[in-house]
Amino acid sequence: MKNYTITVNGTAYDVVVEEREGGASPAAAAAPAPKPAAAPKPAAGGGAVKVTASVPGKVFKIEAKEGQAVKAGDTIVILESMKMEIPVVAPQDGAIATIDVTVGDSVENGDTLASMN
């Protein structure tokens, strides 16, 4: 079995594919529709300062990279919510430890988007 994440029209789906020799499996023909992927969970590791979503929406663009030095107010991620682009900024000077989302991810208010040191 192999796990894949497939994005269709901006919605991510987790799909499990069974590999068989000699063609498709009978189970694959009757398999139910894939379920949308769950919203990202807060990072287990990473930096001491969590950068969180202030609104529910989708990740539109990621402006910073892991290891990048940022100043307070620098844009880290841009969310799209209600057809508006909302920048999520660094709360303090530091370095990006982790980026915990990818473009197209759906996020809820309070979800961890990145962490900083």
Protein Blocks (a to p, Z undefined) as FASTA:
>chain_A
ZZddddeehiacdddddddehiacfklmmpccddddddddddfblcfbdcddfbdcddfb
dfbdehiacdehiafbdcdeehiacddddfbgcddfbdcbdehiacdehiafbdcZZ
